[in-house]
Amino acid sequence: MTARPPVSVIVVSHGRPALLRRALTGIGQLFYRPFELVVIADAEGLAAISDLPFYDRIKTATQEAPNISAARNRGAELASGEVLAFIDDDAVPEPTWLDHLIFPLLETDTAATTGTVLGRNGISIQWANRCVDAHGQAQQVGPDGVPANHAIKLEGTNMAIRREVLFALGGFDEGFGFYLDETDLAFRLMTHGYRTAIAPLATVHHGFAASNRRTEARVPLDLSDIGASTVRYLHKHARPGDIAEAVGVARAEQQRRLDRLVRARLIGKDEAARLLNTLIDGLQRDQDQVEESFLRRDLAASFRPLLTKPSDEPVVLAGRWFSRRNLMNQAGRAASSGRSTSLFLLDHTIRAHRVQFTPDGVWLQSGGLFGRTQRDSPRFSYWSFDQRIRMETGRLHRIRWN
């Protein structure tokens, strides 16, 4: 592989046009060169991004059916990079994301990589450093490394794979329309002898946005796809004698999830019963396990770089709450030119910090001067303003700017 392999960033989207636009705004600030952008979305999503300044350099295709594996395969067919990187429409990458994600693939036998996913507050880890077994159960990789018969868990919104390897494996299994789709790929990589690496500094922000499958409060609308995907995964990877017990474990896990939602008064008992029935319907769905390639090699056009000139120097601004309007205007002007722009906006309180990527492309960190950043930090720490900014920029240095 070349020192800086051309990368195709693939984003699939359905029913979330505003979030798709925000994701692409963040991708437009990546430092890595060269990369192209491939977007597979519904018509509403493509319309929402049509006025982005780099839209004419995006490879696009329309897909109305909400099947994430099929959409990713269509993206792979259009892509021309040596490496294919995947991120979801409800996520935004840190500017250094591709640099860190691709690094393990340079001049090694690594076939795929995955990174760190941050949750809603933009600071705490949602998923990272995980492995998965033949039943689809994920766990943290411990100090002794990945256990036998486990695969490195690919985080679907933060992963990369050599294009030739994905094609050799036949692509994503389109029987997984949702749930366990990238987990199935991860386990197939392991069973076929390919190596997957974890790139902990490759960081994306992910918010669990509402979709046609869940509300913004993460309440599921239907569990049949989870049931069907669970059974498909087990029939592909688990020992036949273990399947019945594993199905029971999966059902119990979803029952506990529904019980938590009832206790939180997000759903009632009748709705929980209805959702459990949709899960059972999915678990009982017949599965066609015929192995086949879902990918065609004849669609890829020439590589189309999204950005050609080197990235401009990042912009870093900081101030107190009473300067918010002026600082937000400054940050917005910088971000509108495609520059990576960070704004630290603090008040004189102990409010916990939060990081968000605004729709106009600004990395905004807000909270109290004396508040905590990490959840395990003290609720109050005394800082001068300059000390706090130095601490926060130091914390972010390797994932935001280096």
DRENKOLVO-494499 format. One record per residue (C-alpha): residue number from 1; y, z, x. Coordinates in steps of 0.2 Angstrom, whole numbers. Layout:
BEGIN
<NUM <Y Z X>>
...
***
This chain:
BEGIN
<1 <0 0 0>>
<2 <18 -4 6>>
<3 <29 10 12>>
<4 <39 9 -4>>
<5 <28 1 -17>>
<6 <36 -7 -32>>
<7 <33 4 -47>>
<8 <33 0 -65>>
<9 <39 14 -76>>
<10 <31 13 -94>>
<11 <39 21 -109>>
<12 <31 20 -126>>
<13 <40 25 -142>>
<14 <37 26 -160>>
<15 <50 34 -173>>
<16 <61 42 -161>>
<17 <75 29 -156>>
<18 <88 42 -151>>
<19 <76 51 -139>>
<20 <70 34 -132>>
<21 <88 30 -128>>
<22 <91 47 -120>>
<23 <75 44 -109>>
<24 <80 27 -103>>
<25 <98 34 -99>>
<26 <89 47 -87>>
<27 <77 33 -80>>
<28 <93 23 -76>>
<29 <98 37 -64>>
<30 <82 37 -54>>
<31 <85 36 -35>>
<32 <69 27 -31>>
<33 <69 8 -27>>
<34 <61 -3 -32>>
<35 <56 0 -49>>
<36 <55 -10 -66>>
<37 <56 -3 -83>>
<38 <43 -8 -97>>
<39 <47 -2 -115>>
<40 <34 -3 -129>>
<41 <42 3 -145>>
<42 <45 -1 -164>>
<43 <59 -12 -169>>
<44 <70 3 -173>>
<45 <68 10 -155>>
<46 <71 -7 -147>>
<47 <87 -9 -158>>
<48 <93 8 -152>>
<49 <93 3 -133>>
<50 <99 -14 -135>>
<51 <117 -10 -129>>
<52 <112 -1 -114>>
<53 <120 -9 -98>>
<54 <103 -13 -91>>
<55 <94 -19 -107>>
<56 <93 -37 -101>>
<57 <82 -31 -86>>
<58 <70 -21 -96>>
<59 <53 -29 -101>>
<60 <50 -25 -119>>
<61 <37 -28 -132>>
<62 <36 -22 -151>>
<63 <22 -12 -157>>
<64 <23 -4 -174>>
<65 <6 5 -175>>
<66 <7 22 -168>>
<67 <-7 21 -155>>
<68 <-1 28 -139>>
<69 <-16 21 -129>>
<70 <-14 4 -136>>
<71 <5 5 -132>>
<72 <2 10 -114>>
<73 <-11 -4 -112>>
<74 <2 -16 -118>>
<75 <14 -9 -106>>
<76 <2 -10 -91>>
<77 <-1 -29 -96>>
<78 <17 -33 -94>>
<79 <20 -22 -79>>
<80 <20 -30 -61>>
<81 <21 -15 -50>>
<82 <8 -9 -38>>
<83 <10 8 -46>>
<84 <12 11 -65>>
<85 <21 27 -69>>
<86 <21 34 -87>>
<87 <34 45 -96>>
<88 <36 49 -114>>
<89 <51 45 -125>>
<90 <54 63 -128>>
<91 <55 67 -110>>
<92 <68 64 -96>>
<93 <64 63 -77>>
<94 <74 72 -64>>
<95 <82 59 -52>>
<96 <69 62 -38>>
<97 <54 60 -50>>
<98 <47 44 -44>>
<99 <50 48 -25>>
<100 <39 64 -27>>
<101 <27 56 -39>>
<102 <24 41 -28>>
<103 <23 50 -11>>
<104 <4 55 -12>>
<105 <0 37 -15>>
<106 <8 31 1>>
<107 <-6 26 14>>
<108 <-19 37 7>>
<109 <-35 35 -4>>
<110 <-26 43 -19>>
<111 <-28 33 -35>>
<112 <-17 43 -47>>
<113 <-4 57 -47>>
<114 <3 69 -59>>
<115 <18 82 -58>>
<116 <27 96 -67>>
<117 <33 96 -85>>
<118 <47 108 -90>>
<119 <49 115 -108>>
<120 <63 116 -120>>
<121 <74 127 -109>>
<122 <73 115 -95>>
<123 <68 128 -83>>
<124 <51 136 -88>>
<125 <35 126 -84>>
<126 <27 119 -99>>
<127 <12 111 -90>>
<128 <8 110 -71>>
<129 <-6 111 -59>>
<130 <-21 110 -71>>
<131 <-38 103 -72>>
<132 <-50 99 -86>>
<133 <-68 99 -90>>
<134 <-81 88 -99>>
<135 <-76 97 -115>>
<136 <-58 93 -114>>
<137 <-53 111 -110>>
<138 <-39 113 -98>>
<139 <-36 127 -86>>
<140 <-25 131 -71>>
<141 <-31 126 -54>>
<142 <-35 142 -45>>
<143 <-33 147 -26>>
<144 <-51 140 -23>>
<145 <-46 122 -29>>
<146 <-53 112 -43>>
<147 <-70 118 -49>>
<148 <-85 107 -49>>
<149 <-87 94 -63>>
<150 <-68 96 -67>>
<151 <-55 83 -65>>
<152 <-36 85 -61>>
<153 <-27 85 -78>>
<154 <-15 70 -79>>
<155 <0 75 -89>>
<156 <3 60 -100>>
<157 <22 62 -99>>
<158 <22 63 -80>>
<159 <9 53 -71>>
<160 <6 37 -60>>
<161 <-9 27 -56>>
<162 <-12 12 -45>>
<163 <-12 -4 -56>>
<164 <-28 -11 -49>>
<165 <-37 6 -53>>
<166 <-31 6 -71>>
<167 <-37 -12 -73>>
<168 <-54 -8 -65>>
<169 <-57 6 -77>>
<170 <-52 -5 -92>>
<171 <-36 4 -96>>
<172 <-33 18 -109>>
<173 <-47 20 -122>>
<174 <-38 14 -138>>
<175 <-50 25 -148>>
<176 <-39 39 -143>>
<177 <-24 35 -154>>
<178 <-17 52 -150>>
<179 <-23 67 -141>>
<180 <-34 68 -125>>
<181 <-29 50 -121>>
<182 <-24 53 -103>>
<183 <-37 67 -102>>
<184 <-50 54 -105>>
<185 <-43 43 -91>>
<186 <-42 58 -79>>
<187 <-60 62 -82>>
<188 <-65 44 -79>>
<189 <-55 43 -63>>
<190 <-66 58 -57>>
<191 <-83 52 -63>>
<192 <-79 35 -55>>
<193 <-75 43 -38>>
<194 <-56 41 -38>>
<195 <-45 54 -31>>
<196 <-30 61 -41>>
<197 <-17 72 -33>>
<198 <-4 84 -39>>
<199 <14 81 -34>>
<200 <22 98 -40>>
<201 <40 92 -36>>
<202 <39 77 -47>>
<203 <48 85 -62>>
<204 <51 79 -80>>
<205 <59 89 -94>>
<206 <49 88 -111>>
<207 <55 95 -127>>
<208 <41 93 -140>>
<209 <52 83 -151>>
<210 <47 80 -170>>
<211 <36 65 -173>>
<212 <26 57 -187>>
<213 <13 70 -182>>
<214 <23 86 -180>>
<215 <39 94 -185>>
<216 <53 100 -173>>
<217 <46 117 -175>>
<218 <29 111 -168>>
<219 <21 112 -185>>
<220 <7 99 -187>>
<221 <8 87 -201>>
<222 <-10 81 -200>>
<223 <-25 86 -188>>
<224 <-37 72 -191>>
<225 <-32 63 -175>>
<226 <-35 78 -165>>
<227 <-52 80 -173>>
<228 <-57 62 -170>>
<229 <-51 62 -152>>
<230 <-60 78 -149>>
<231 <-77 71 -155>>
<232 <-74 55 -145>>
<233 <-70 64 -129>>
<234 <-86 75 -131>>
<235 <-97 60 -134>>
<236 <-91 51 -119>>
<237 <-91 66 -107>>
<238 <-101 81 -113>>
<239 <-119 84 -112>>
<240 <-127 80 -129>>
<241 <-134 97 -131>>
<242 <-117 105 -128>>
<243 <-107 94 -141>>
<244 <-110 105 -157>>
<245 <-105 121 -148>>
<246 <-89 112 -141>>
<247 <-84 106 -158>>
<248 <-85 124 -164>>
<249 <-74 129 -150>>
<250 <-61 116 -154>>
<251 <-61 120 -172>>
<252 <-59 139 -168>>
<253 <-44 134 -157>>
<254 <-35 125 -170>>
<255 <-39 139 -183>>
<256 <-30 151 -172>>
<257 <-16 139 -170>>
<258 <-14 138 -189>>
<259 <-16 157 -191>>
<260 <-1 159 -179>>
<261 <9 147 -189>>
<262 <5 157 -205>>
<263 <10 173 -196>>
<264 <26 166 -191>>
<265 <29 160 -209>>
<266 <31 142 -203>>
<267 <17 137 -216>>
<268 <8 145 -230>>
<269 <-10 148 -232>>
<270 <-13 134 -243>>
<271 <-5 122 -230>>
<272 <-15 130 -217>>
<273 <-31 126 -227>>
<274 <-25 108 -230>>
<275 <-22 105 -212>>
<276 <-39 113 -207>>
<277 <-47 101 -219>>
<278 <-39 86 -210>>
<279 <-46 93 -194>>
<280 <-63 93 -201>>
<281 <-61 76 -208>>
<282 <-57 70 -190>>
<283 <-72 79 -182>>
<284 <-83 71 -195>>
<285 <-76 53 -191>>
<286 <-89 41 -184>>
<287 <-85 36 -166>>
<288 <-89 19 -159>>
<289 <-93 22 -140>>
<290 <-94 4 -134>>
<291 <-87 3 -117>>
<292 <-75 -12 -115>>
<293 <-60 -17 -106>>
<294 <-44 -15 -116>>
<295 <-33 -24 -104>>
<296 <-29 -42 -101>>
<297 <-23 -48 -83>>
<298 <-14 -63 -89>>
<299 <2 -56 -96>>
<300 <11 -49 -82>>
<301 <27 -59 -77>>
<302 <36 -57 -60>>
<303 <43 -40 -55>>
<304 <60 -37 -63>>
<305 <69 -23 -54>>
<306 <79 -12 -66>>
<307 <92 -7 -52>>
<308 <95 -17 -36>>
<309 <109 -8 -27>>
<310 <106 10 -19>>
<311 <110 24 -30>>
<312 <128 31 -29>>
<313 <130 49 -22>>
<314 <126 62 -36>>
<315 <141 71 -44>>
<316 <140 90 -45>>
<317 <153 99 -56>>
<318 <155 118 -60>>
<319 <167 129 -70>>
<320 <169 142 -83>>
<321 <168 140 -102>>
<322 <186 138 -105>>
<323 <186 122 -94>>
<324 <172 115 -104>>
<325 <182 100 -112>>
<326 <189 94 -96>>
<327 <173 96 -86>>
<328 <163 88 -99>>
<329 <175 73 -99>>
<330 <174 72 -80>>
<331 <155 73 -81>>
<332 <153 60 -95>>
<333 <164 47 -85>>
<334 <153 49 -69>>
<335 <137 48 -79>>
<336 <143 32 -88>>
<337 <142 23 -72>>
<338 <124 27 -69>>
<339 <127 41 -57>>
<340 <117 57 -57>>
<341 <129 70 -64>>
<342 <126 89 -65>>
<343 <137 101 -73>>
<344 <136 120 -72>>
<345 <146 128 -86>>
<346 <145 147 -86>>
<347 <153 161 -96>>
<348 <156 179 -92>>
<349 <140 185 -101>>
<350 <121 189 -98>>
<351 <115 174 -108>>
<352 <99 166 -101>>
<353 <102 149 -93>>
<354 <97 133 -101>>
<355 <96 115 -94>>
<356 <98 100 -105>>
<357 <100 81 -102>>
<358 <114 76 -114>>
<359 <114 60 -124>>
<360 <128 53 -112>>
<361 <118 57 -97>>
<362 <124 73 -90>>
<363 <112 87 -83>>
<364 <121 102 -91>>
<365 <116 119 -86>>
<366 <124 133 -97>>
<367 <122 152 -98>>
<368 <130 168 -92>>
<369 <136 171 -75>>
<370 <125 187 -75>>
<371 <111 180 -85>>
<372 <94 176 -79>>
<373 <87 158 -75>>
<374 <68 162 -74>>
<375 <60 172 -88>>
<376 <53 184 -75>>
<377 <70 188 -68>>
<378 <81 203 -72>>
<379 <91 201 -88>>
<380 <106 206 -78>>
<381 <111 202 -60>>
<382 <128 204 -52>>
<383 <135 188 -44>>
<384 <152 180 -40>>
<385 <154 163 -47>>
<386 <152 155 -30>>
<387 <136 164 -26>>
<388 <128 160 -43>>
<389 <132 141 -41>>
<390 <125 141 -23>>
<391 <110 150 -29>>
<392 <107 137 -44>>
<393 <110 122 -33>>
<394 <98 129 -20>>
<395 <85 131 -33>>
<396 <87 113 -39>>
<397 <90 105 -22>>
<398 <73 97 -19>>
<399 <70 91 -37>>
<400 <88 86 -42>>
<401 <96 79 -26>>
<402 <84 77 -11>>
***
